[in-house]
Amino acid sequence: PYIYRLANVDDDGNLLEVDAVKRAFLEVNGRWHTDSSFRAIPALASILSAKEVPSGEGDTCFASMRIAYDAMSEGRRRSLEGLCAVHDYAYSLSAVGAGGVTQDEKNSVPPVEHPVVRTHPPTGKKSLYVSGHIERMVGMPVEEGRIYVRELIDWCTRPEYVYTHRWQQHDLLMWDNRCVLHRASSVPAKQKRVMHRTTVAGEGPVE
């Protein structure tokens, strides 16, 4: 019950059709994000293990939001103080064309606000906290806020800040969702990609 199957195949092991609803959910993983940021208590960490790996596709990219924050000028860091963003599960799915979010699902995961800069509990260091799950910025016009978030994500994910993991079968990776962005580089159309993910629950509201 603690394992979520991230796969482009159905329960019988057949590749999903190009227009399969589940493919839209997989496409969300192709956007830079941090897991469960749309929850009031976001995930602490994620553990991903490779069961079936496509050849030359399906890499996972990682970027440090802590390093990106440290690389900012002092003035830019000051401009971020006190800013909050609204993270919304339904918006995240709608952004990739997944229109099948039920009202019950929306009610179970309502939009939440988190600060754009957070403190990493174990170290006390500050980090950006942005994600593809952000629907808008508090206090900004919606479109202006979305552009602002994209600029911050682009800053975090400059090539020199990104590690790309090229999976081999049985690899297992763990990462800290409190200060790391990630994304799948592609969702293979003609090769199987089966991953098992376990999410480590967070310890409290974002500070």
Residue pairs with C-beta under 8 A, 6 or more apart in sequence:
2 198
3 196
3 197
3 198
4 196
4 197
4 198
4 199
5 194
5 195
5 196
5 197
6 26
6 29
6 48
6 193
6 194
6 195
6 196
6 197
7 52
7 192
7 193
7 194
7 195
8 15
8 16
8 22
8 23
8 26
8 187
8 188
8 192
8 193
8 194
9 15
9 16
9 52
9 192
9 194
10 16
13 192
15 189
15 190
15 192
16 22
16 23
17 23
18 189
21 98
21 100
23 187
24 93
24 96
24 97
24 98
24 100
25 93
25 98
26 184
26 187
27 96
27 97
27 98
27 187
28 92
28 93
28 95
28 96
28 98
28 132
29 183
29 184
29 187
30 96
30 183
30 184
30 185
30 186
30 187
31 92
31 95
31 96
31 132
31 183
32 63
32 131
32 132
32 153
32 156
32 157
32 181
32 182
32 183
33 92
33 131
33 132
33 133
33 181
33 182
33 183
34 42
34 43
34 65
34 129
34 131
34 133
34 177
34 178
34 180
34 181
34 182
35 42
35 43
35 46
35 177
35 182
35 199
36 42
36 43
36 177
36 199
36 202
37 43
37 87
37 114
37 129
37 131
37 133
37 134
37 177
38 87
38 88
38 89
38 92
38 109
38 111
38 112
38 133
39 109
39 112
39 202
40 112
40 205
41 201
41 202
41 203
41 204
41 205
42 114
42 177
42 178
42 202
42 206
43 177
43 199
43 200
43 201
43 202
44 176
44 177
44 178
44 200
44 201
44 202
44 203
45 174
45 175
45 176
45 177
45 199
45 200
46 174
46 175
46 177
46 182
46 197
46 198
46 199
46 200
47 172
47 173
47 174
47 197
47 198
47 199
47 200
48 60
48 172
48 173
48 174
48 195
48 196
48 197
49 170
49 171
49 172
49 173
49 195
49 196
49 197
50 167
50 168
50 169
50 170
50 171
50 172
50 194
50 195
51 169
51 194
51 195
51 196
52 169
52 192
52 193
52 194
53 167
53 168
53 169
53 171
53 193
54 188
54 191
54 192
54 193
55 191
57 185
57 186
57 188
57 191
57 193
58 167
58 184
58 185
58 186
58 187
58 188
58 191
58 193
59 164
59 165
59 166
59 167
59 184
59 185
59 186
60 164
60 165
60 167
60 173
60 182
60 183
60 184
60 185
61 157
61 162
61 163
61 164
61 165
61 182
61 183
61 184
61 185
62 162
62 163
62 164
62 165
62 175
62 180
62 181
62 182
63 156
63 157
63 161
63 162
63 163
63 180
63 181
63 182
64 156
64 161
64 179
64 180
65 127
65 128
65 129
65 130
65 156
65 179
65 180
65 181
66 120
66 125
66 126
66 127
66 128
66 179
67 161
68 128
68 155
68 156
68 158
68 161
69 77
69 117
69 126
69 127
69 128
72 155
77 117
77 126
80 116
80 117
80 128
81 117
82 115
83 115
83 116
83 117
83 137
83 138
83 139
84 113
84 114
84 115
84 116
84 137
84 138
84 139
85 113
85 114
85 115
85 116
85 130
85 134
85 136
85 137
85 138
85 145
85 149
86 111
86 112
86 113
86 134
86 135
86 136
86 137
86 138
87 111
87 112
87 113
87 114
87 131
87 133
87 134
87 135
88 111
88 133
88 134
88 135
89 101
89 105
89 106
89 109
89 111
89 133
90 101
90 105
90 106
90 109
90 111
91 111
91 133
91 135
92 132
92 133
92 135
93 99
93 101
94 101
95 132
111 135
113 138
114 129
114 206
115 129
115 206
115 207
116 128
116 129
116 130
116 137
116 152
117 126
117 127
117 128
117 129
118 126
118 127
118 128
118 129
118 178
118 206
118 207
119 125
119 126
119 127
119 207
120 126
120 127
120 176
120 178
120 179
121 178
121 203
121 207
127 178
127 179
128 152
128 156
129 178
129 179
129 206
130 149
130 152
130 153
130 156
130 181
131 153
131 181
132 153
132 183
134 146
134 149
135 146
136 142
136 145
136 146
137 144
137 145
137 146
137 148
137 149
140 148
153 181
156 181
157 181
164 185
165 171
165 173
175 182
178 202
187 193
